[in-house]
Amino acid sequence: MPSTARVYDAILGGRDNFKADREAAGVFARHLPQIGECVRENRHALVRGVRYLVGEAGIDQILDIGCGLPSAPNTHEAAQEIDPGARVVYVDNDPMVLSHGRALLAVDNSTTVVTADARDPEGVLGHPGVRSFLDLERPVAVMIVGMVMQISDHEHPEEIIAALMEPLAPGSHLFLTGWPDTGEPAQRRLSKASMETLGNGWIRPVERLREHFVGLEMVPPGLEYIARWFPGEPDGPVPAVEELEPYQRTQMAGIAKKA
Ligand SMILES: C[S@@+](CC[C@H](N)C(=O)[O-])C[C@H]1O[C@@H](n2cnc3c(N)ncnc32)[C@H](O)[C@@H]1O
């Protein structure tokens, strides 16, 4: 059976995947030929977000939930390039991520990886690996990047996120990417490929995506298509929405701060 983490790895050209995962990656490519660009754009946004969180927001503790298999540059590498003392806890509900993460992090004392499920927010925040590694009395950045589309509406992603953010200190941040539904056919094709192969991959109206940030202050430019999303100061020209290719309208990103 394909798994999300391994299919994502296969699309990125990684080696931690099996035949079923590569076949699933092929289904994605048939529905959306630019799936590789989509995933690479998501990884670039991940790095931009981490650089903003550590470099501009001054965060030195990150909880990266739904981290996936290692793929350079990883969150801890992007964070520690700016602040070598930054601490990162990777969380994924796929145990394979734990074994690969451990191998990667064997020599890193500032980073750890745990197996937990975001749908159990208390279990995540109460996990001994999280408790012993992060000081929850100080601001933490919670990353839910490329993952919320795997949580269905009836599991109430906005409640899960609120429960994750609620116990955290003021100054904590949420960094999230999601799949919008604005009627663009490329969005439908991406969701269809994901549903067919993995049984999840929900697209949502932009207003629903905004609900994931309820109670938090959006950092400019707010929730935006990834190709237009540069938190803080843009480091290049920002394309107009009309200039985006259809595949570039399949993912949005946002960072928000807890007052
Ligand atoms: C598409 S990958 C994204 C990887 C990385 N965050 C990125 O954006 O490049 C999604 C990951 O989320 C994990 N995941 C899915 N549902 C989850 C849940 N309920 N709790 C924790 N992890 C989950 C999957 O196992 C997978 O590794």
The ligand as an SDF file (V2000), in Angstrom:
LIG
                    3D

 27 29  0  0  0  0  0  0  0  0999 V2000
    2.9300   15.3300    2.2610 C   0  0  0  0  0  0  0  0  0  0  0  0
    3.8920   14.9540    3.6820 S   0  0  0  0  0  0  0  0  0  0  0  0
    4.5050   16.5870    4.0610 C   0  0  0  0  0  0  0  0  0  0  0  0
    5.9150   16.5860    4.5340 C   0  0  0  0  0  0  0  0  0  0  0  0
    6.4570   17.9640    4.9040 C   0  0  0  0  0  0  0  0  0  0  0  0
    5.7240   18.5570    6.0130 N   0  0  0  0  0  0  0  0  0  0  0  0
    6.4440   18.9070    3.7240 C   0  0  0  0  0  0  0  0  0  0  0  0
    5.5290   19.7250    3.6230 O   0  0  0  0  0  0  0  0  0  0  0  0
    7.3240   18.8210    2.8820 O   0  0  0  0  0  0  0  0  0  0  0  0
    2.6210   14.7610    4.9260 C   0  0  0  0  0  0  0  0  0  0  0  0
    3.0720   13.9980    6.1580 C   0  0  0  0  0  0  0  0  0  0  0  0
    2.0580   14.1350    7.1620 O   0  0  0  0  0  0  0  0  0  0  0  0
    1.9520   12.9080    7.8570 C   0  0  0  0  0  0  0  0  0  0  0  0
    0.6370   12.8750    8.4970 N   0  0  0  0  0  0  0  0  0  0  0  0
   -0.5720   12.7210    7.9000 C   0  0  0  0  0  0  0  0  0  0  0  0
   -1.5610   12.7650    8.8050 N   0  0  0  0  0  0  0  0  0  0  0  0
   -0.9650   12.9420   10.0090 C   0  0  0  0  0  0  0  0  0  0  0  0
   -1.4550   13.0430   11.3370 C   0  0  0  0  0  0  0  0  0  0  0  0
   -2.7700   12.9590   11.5880 N   0  0  0  0  0  0  0  0  0  0  0  0
   -0.5670   13.2190   12.3410 N   0  0  0  0  0  0  0  0  0  0  0  0
    0.7630   13.2930   12.0850 C   0  0  0  0  0  0  0  0  0  0  0  0
    1.2910   13.1900   10.8520 N   0  0  0  0  0  0  0  0  0  0  0  0
    0.4420   13.0180    9.8200 C   0  0  0  0  0  0  0  0  0  0  0  0
    2.1720   11.8500    6.7880 C   0  0  0  0  0  0  0  0  0  0  0  0
    2.5850   10.6260    7.3440 O   0  0  0  0  0  0  0  0  0  0  0  0
    3.2520   12.5080    5.9340 C   0  0  0  0  0  0  0  0  0  0  0  0
    4.5320   12.1180    6.3490 O   0  0  0  0  0  0  0  0  0  0  0  0
  1  2  1  0
  2  3  1  0
  2 10  1  0
  3  4  1  0
  4  5  1  0
  5  6  1  0
  5  7  1  0
  7  8  2  0
  7  9  1  0
 10 11  1  0
 11 12  1  0
 11 26  1  0
 12 13  1  0
 13 14  1  0
 13 24  1  0
 14 15  1  0
 14 23  1  0
 15 16  2  0
 16 17  1  0
 17 18  1  0
 17 23  2  0
 18 19  1  0
 18 20  2  0
 20 21  1  0
 21 22  2  0
 22 23  1  0
 24 25  1  0
 24 26  1  0
 26 27  1  0
M  CHG  2   2   1   9  -1
M  END
$$$$
